[in-house]
Structures are given as C-alpha cells and as structure tokens.
Amino acid sequence: MKGRTLLCLLLLTLIAWPAVDVRTVSAGEELIVSAASSLNNAFAEIGKEFERVNSGTTVVFNFAASGALLQQIDKGAPVDVFAAADQKTMDQAEEKKLLATGSRKNFVSNELVLIVPRGAKVPVKALKDLTTKEVAKVALGNPDSVPAGRYTHEALKNEALWEVLSPRFIYGDSVRQVLDYVSRGEVDAGFVFATDAVIAKDKVEVVSTIGSHKPILYPIAVIETSKKKDLAQGFVGFVASPEGQRILSRYGFGMP
C-alpha cells in the first residue's frame, strides 16, 4: 500500500512538472552573414559582441568579393544578412528581389588607395607614376565582381589611364587577394580600400588616396528568404548602432 502511494505521488509530480523545450535549451540560433572581404576583421569583432549580447546566438560569416556572394545568394545559398562593399551589387540584389523590404541601409564609408610594398624601390607616389617603365605589374580586383576593382576602373577611366595601364594589370578575386599580392611584393603597386591597407601597414605603404570615383558607401540588408528575419534585423541594427560604429571606426571605416 505504501509503495502504491509513493508511485502515485511520483506520477502526479511528473504530470505537474512544466514541460521543458529541450531543443530551445540545448541549441541556440545560428545567423549566417555574407559580407565583403574588406569587412573581415571588423565584422569578426562585431560578431563576437553581438553573440555576447544575444546569448545562445552564433554568427557564422562568409567573406568573399561582393559579386561572388551575390551569386551564391541568388543560387539559393542559406544567408540571413548580406553586407556589400558597393551600391551596384546591392542594387542587383534588390532587382532580383533577394532583399527583405525596407531592410537595406548604408552603414559605413571607405576610401580607395594606391599602395606599394613597404620599402619598394620602384618610385610610385601618384597615379601617373604607374605609367613609368619601372612599373611592370599593378594589382586590382576584378571589376566584374570586386567592388574595389570597380571603383579602380572608374577612377582610372576618369583619369584616362585605364587603357594605358591595362597590359600591366594583375586581377584579384577579392580586395584581400590584391592586398596579399602587394604585401608579398609580387606586384609593384595595387589598389585596395584604405581599411585593408591599415591591417597590413607593416607590409604595405599608402602612396595616394584616389578620389576620382563615386563615394564608397557600404550597404547591408536582410535576405528575403531568411527564416530568422527578427534576429537578422537585430544584427543589421547592431552594426548601425553606436557600439557597432565604434568597432568599425577602429578599423578605419568612416560614417555613412
């Protein structure tokens, strides 16, 4: 009798105990962010801070040239947030209806610079110096997919130097690849964003800031097919927040 009573009490206790959603407790949310290569270092820090204030969230980054990222998203890659390094790429994403309505915003600005390997003997101090016979190789991002390359193409066209210099061009698949070419001394000069030059300042030297192109503004947006739009919008908001902007400014980015 006593054993039967204890069994009944145990059953009643289990029935009364609130149900626990094991899935919610044991597994947090994963947010996938595809971002331009030049955002690598700054976004890595922003991701850690976003995870800290959003307990249980893991931010997974995919860094590449903006054009390559757009192709991935267009082909159905699972992405929640897209941050590009130029307006044209994001315009294309909008035309393809890949963006959640009203989520797009500009969040930082940047500059295009001409760099040379630190300690280089080739005398390059300005754009016109690239035409001298001492300069054999000039690296830039592929204008078809790399925003920094697109800005370079525009600037050199405006300076009537594109056709003159084109035989010397070495194309990179991303702005960071161009930075690597110059850092290793494999080319005489290269065009990158100012923020890229900062992270490699012990290996490269900025010799000129290029201004003959459209303003460099980075847009960010939530992807329409995201299953986590609220969390994705939260990340976009954090990037634009004072804390996010402080982190970005430490890496050389300007206000939008």
LINRALIN-V883121 format. One record per residue. N is the residue number from 1. OMEGA is omega in whole degrees, 0 to 359 (NA if undefined). Layout:
N:OMEGA ; N:OMEGA
This chain:
1:180 ; 2:179 ; 3:179 ; 4:180 ; 5:179 ; 6:179 ; 7:179 ; 8:179 ; 9:180 ; 10:179 ; 11:179 ; 12:180 ; 13:180 ; 14:179 ; 15:183 ; 16:184 ; 17:183 ; 18:180 ; 19:180 ; 20:177 ; 21:185 ; 22:181 ; 23:181 ; 24:183 ; 25:189 ; 26:184 ; 27:178 ; 28:180 ; 29:178 ; 30:180 ; 31:182 ; 32:183 ; 33:174 ; 34:187 ; 35:179 ; 36:183 ; 37:183 ; 38:179 ; 39:189 ; 40:186 ; 41:182 ; 42:181 ; 43:177 ; 44:178 ; 45:178 ; 46:179 ; 47:179 ; 48:180 ; 49:178 ; 50:177 ; 51:181 ; 52:182 ; 53:176 ; 54:185 ; 55:179 ; 56:180 ; 57:174 ; 58:179 ; 59:179 ; 60:183 ; 61:172 ; 62:182 ; 63:178 ; 64:175 ; 65:185 ; 66:181 ; 67:179 ; 68:179 ; 69:179 ; 70:179 ; 71:179 ; 72:181 ; 73:181 ; 74:180 ; 75:174 ; 76:178 ; 77:181 ; 78:182 ; 79:179 ; 80:183 ; 81:178 ; 82:176 ; 83:183 ; 84:180 ; 85:178 ; 86:182 ; 87:184 ; 88:181 ; 89:180 ; 90:175 ; 91:179 ; 92:178 ; 93:180 ; 94:179 ; 95:179 ; 96:179 ; 97:180 ; 98:185 ; 99:174 ; 100:184 ; 101:175 ; 102:184 ; 103:184 ; 104:174 ; 105:174 ; 106:185 ; 107:174 ; 108:174 ; 109:181 ; 110:178 ; 111:175 ; 112:181 ; 113:174 ; 114:182 ; 115:175 ; 116:175 ; 117:180 ; 118:182 ; 119:181 ; 120:181 ; 121:179 ; 122:185 ; 123:177 ; 124:179 ; 125:182 ; 126:182 ; 127:184 ; 128:181 ; 129:180 ; 130:182 ; 131:181 ; 132:184 ; 133:180 ; 134:182 ; 135:183 ; 136:184 ; 137:178 ; 138:183 ; 139:174 ; 140:178 ; 141:177 ; 142:184 ; 143:181 ; 144:185 ; 145:184 ; 146:181 ; 147:180 ; 148:176 ; 149:179 ; 150:178 ; 151:178 ; 152:178 ; 153:180 ; 154:183 ; 155:182 ; 156:175 ; 157:181 ; 158:179 ; 159:180 ; 160:181 ; 161:185 ; 162:182 ; 163:181 ; 164:186 ; 165:187 ; 166:178 ; 167:183 ; 168:187 ; 169:170 ; 170:185 ; 171:175 ; 172:179 ; 173:177 ; 174:180 ; 175:179 ; 176:176 ; 177:175 ; 178:178 ; 179:178 ; 180:179 ; 181:182 ; 182:181 ; 183:181 ; 184:179 ; 185:181 ; 186:177 ; 187:182 ; 188:181 ; 189:179 ; 190:180 ; 191:179 ; 192:173 ; 193:181 ; 194:181 ; 195:177 ; 196:180 ; 197:182 ; 198:185 ; 199:179 ; 200:187 ; 201:177 ; 202:182 ; 203:180 ; 204:179 ; 205:176 ; 206:181 ; 207:180 ; 208:172 ; 209:186 ; 210:184 ; 211:186 ; 212:178 ; 213:178 ; 214:176 ; 215:181 ; 216:180 ; 217:181 ; 218:176 ; 219:178 ; 220:182 ; 221:174 ; 222:179 ; 223:186 ; 224:183 ; 225:180 ; 226:177 ; 227:184 ; 228:186 ; 229:180 ; 230:179 ; 231:179 ; 232:178 ; 233:176 ; 234:178 ; 235:178 ; 236:179 ; 237:180 ; 238:178 ; 239:182 ; 240:183 ; 241:178 ; 242:179 ; 243:178 ; 244:180 ; 245:177 ; 246:179 ; 247:180 ; 248:181 ; 249:178 ; 250:179 ; 251:173 ; 252:179 ; 253:178 ; 254:177 ; 255:180 ; 256:NA
